[in-house]
Amino acid sequence: MKTKTVTKKKDSTTMKLTASSATEKQTAELKKSKSSSFEELMTSLTESIENGRQEDVKRAISSVITHEFGGKEWDHIFSKYHVLIQYDDTTMKRIDADNIYRALKKSGSAKEKEILLILYSFGGDIASAYLISKLCREYTKKRFIIAIPRMAKSAATLICCGGDEIHMGSLSELGPLDPQINRLPALGLKNTIRQIAETVSEFPKASHLFAEYLAKTIPAIDFGYYDRIVDTASQYARRLMLKRCNKPKDCDIQKITTRLVYDYSDHGFVIDKSEAMEIFGRDVVKIDTEEYSFANAIYSLLRLMDRVCEPKYKFYFIGKYDAINSVGLIPAKKT
């Protein structure tokens, strides 16, 4: 009896080891196959770029992205969230809001899921940012979540004001709400005018020189516009925060907007994860989460696409991860 029992245990152990070896072998073969497929897709992409056919390039990029994120690894993310991506290191424009709107309209079940926006942007038009945040809020009955793999500056920070949660990591950064006019920060221009006024009061004989300089560089009608555009950014931020599921108190909203608009001296100031948590609160800013890891994986792949396209195209990606029309290509200017 003992001999039979020992034999059964040995057989059971052998079967487990054999099954484990088989699983490891299958995993290795799957990884090899996936790696091989990725290389083939990348080869197809580089050939399309060399041939100069934009539609083929877009199709090839879409195939690479779908291949990398269409498997089981991130299934739990896609089952929980309606995932949108805004990857763009050019200037945010009204058409970006159109692209987000198109992606939301095409997904009829989006409202039944939480929305996860992967956001990488240097900022731009604040009206576009307001509309994007407002759209994401409108098209979900649940929460609007934002994950920031790297930068979400200026107008992109305004988008974050509407998020129920902002997921950040060590390289994530927000920025001051400092809208730009002709690529110059509005508050910076206002402060420059103030400094000129102070200098003129100190050196009144040079007043005509400063007057000529201002007349040549800044139209008089724009002076009041600087104040108005800064106030507009504050109003947009307040309205977005009031729509959040975890709506802050009025006094906290005022405190947040004042800090984002007026407390930073430089347009490019880095607001890291710790400072963002101080501003928005622990219930909003989440650190080193799975959502952040997912956003980082998306960013890394899109950054690769950006570099591959770089010689001939400026690449951006706005919309659903598996939609060809989310891919944007701007032909590089010939020098």
Residue pairs with C-beta under 8 A, 6 or more apart in sequence:
34 67
34 71
37 67
38 64
38 67
38 68
41 60
41 63
41 64
41 67
42 64
42 308
44 60
44 63
45 57
45 60
45 61
45 64
45 305
45 308
46 308
48 56
48 57
48 59
48 60
49 57
49 308
49 309
49 311
49 312
49 313
52 312
54 313
54 329
57 309
57 313
57 327
57 329
58 324
58 325
58 327
58 329
59 324
61 305
61 309
61 315
61 327
62 322
62 323
62 324
62 326
62 327
64 301
64 305
65 301
65 302
65 305
65 321
65 322
66 321
66 322
68 301
69 297
69 298
69 301
69 321
69 322
70 322
74 294
74 297
77 83
77 116
77 290
77 291
77 294
80 113
80 114
80 116
81 113
81 114
81 115
81 116
81 145
82 104
82 107
82 109
82 110
82 113
82 114
82 115
82 116
82 139
82 140
83 116
83 118
83 320
83 321
84 100
84 103
84 104
84 115
84 116
84 117
84 118
84 136
84 319
84 320
85 117
85 118
85 298
85 302
85 317
85 318
85 319
85 320
85 321
85 326
86 96
86 100
86 117
86 118
86 119
86 120
86 121
86 132
86 156
86 317
86 318
87 118
87 120
87 121
87 298
87 299
87 302
87 316
87 317
87 318
88 96
88 120
88 121
88 316
88 317
88 318
88 328
89 120
89 121
89 122
89 306
89 316
90 122
90 124
90 314
90 316
90 330
91 122
91 123
91 124
91 125
91 183
92 121
92 122
92 123
92 124
92 125
92 128
92 129
92 155
92 156
93 124
93 125
93 128
94 125
94 127
94 128
94 131
96 124
96 128
96 132
96 318
97 128
97 131
97 132
97 135
99 318
99 319
99 325
99 326
99 328
100 132
100 135
100 136
100 318
100 319
101 135
102 319
102 325
103 318
103 319
103 320
103 323
103 326
104 110
104 135
104 136
104 139
106 320
106 323
107 320
110 139
110 140
111 139
111 140
111 141
112 141
112 142
113 140
113 142
114 140
114 142
114 143
114 144
114 145
115 136
115 139
115 140
115 142
115 143
115 144
115 145
116 145
116 146
116 147
116 291
116 294
117 136
117 144
117 145
117 146
117 147
117 159
117 163
118 147
118 149
118 294
118 295
118 298
118 299
119 146
119 147
119 148
119 152
119 156
119 159
119 160
120 148
120 149
120 150
120 151
120 152
120 299
120 302
121 151
121 152
121 153
121 155
121 156
121 159
122 151
122 153
122 154
122 156
123 129
123 153
123 154
123 155
123 156
123 157
123 175
123 180
124 154
124 155
124 180
125 155
126 155
126 158
126 177
126 179
126 229
126 232
126 233
126 236
128 155
129 155
129 156
129 158
129 159
129 236
130 158
130 236
130 239
130 240
132 159
133 144
133 158
133 159
133 160
133 161
133 162
133 163
133 240
134 162
134 240
134 243
136 144
136 162
137 144
137 162
137 240
137 243
137 244
142 245
143 164
143 165
143 245
144 162
144 163
144 164
144 244
144 245
145 163
145 164
145 165
145 167
145 291
146 152
146 159
146 160
146 163
146 165
146 166
146 167
147 166
147 167
147 168
147 289
147 291
147 292
147 294
147 295
148 160
148 166
148 167
148 168
148 172
148 173
148 174
148 292
148 295
149 169
149 171
149 172
149 292
149 295
149 296
149 298
149 299
149 300
150 171
150 172
150 173
150 299
151 172
151 173
151 175
152 159
152 160
152 172
152 173
152 174
152 175
153 173
153 174
153 175
153 268
154 175
154 176
154 177
154 178
154 179
154 180
154 267
155 179
156 174
156 175
157 174
157 175
157 176
157 177
157 260
157 271
158 177
158 233
158 236
158 237
158 240
160 166
160 174
160 280
161 236
161 237
161 240
161 241
161 256
161 260
162 240
162 241
162 243
162 244
163 244
163 284
164 244
164 245
164 246
164 284
165 284
165 285
165 286
166 174
166 276
166 280
166 284
166 285
166 286
167 286
167 287
167 289
167 291
167 292
167 295
168 272
168 273
168 276
168 285
168 286
168 287
168 292
169 273
169 287
169 288
169 292
169 296
170 273
170 288
172 272
172 273
172 276
172 292
173 270
173 271
173 272
174 271
174 276
175 264
175 267
175 268
175 269
175 270
175 271
176 187
176 260
176 261
176 263
176 264
176 266
176 267
176 269
176 271
177 233
177 234
177 237
177 257
177 260
177 261
178 185
178 186
178 187
178 188
178 230
178 233
178 261
178 264
178 267
179 185
179 186
179 229
179 230
179 232
179 233
180 186
180 267
181 189
181 222
181 225
181 226
181 229
185 267
186 226
186 229
186 230
187 226
187 230
187 261
187 262
187 267
188 267
189 218
189 226
190 226
190 227
190 230
193 214
193 218
193 223
193 226
196 210
196 213
196 214
199 206
199 210
200 206
200 207
200 210
230 261
233 261
234 257
234 258
234 261
237 253
237 256
237 257
237 260
237 261
238 253
238 254
238 257
241 247
241 248
241 253
241 256
241 257
242 253
246 283
246 284
248 256
248 281
252 281
256 279
256 280
259 279
260 279
264 271
271 279
273 285
273 287
276 285
277 285
277 287
286 292
298 321
302 315
302 317
305 315
305 317
306 315
309 315
309 329
310 332
311 332
312 331
312 332
313 329
313 330
313 331
313 332
314 329
314 330
314 331
314 332
315 327
315 328
315 329
316 328
316 330
317 326
317 327
317 328
318 326
318 328
319 325
319 326
320 326
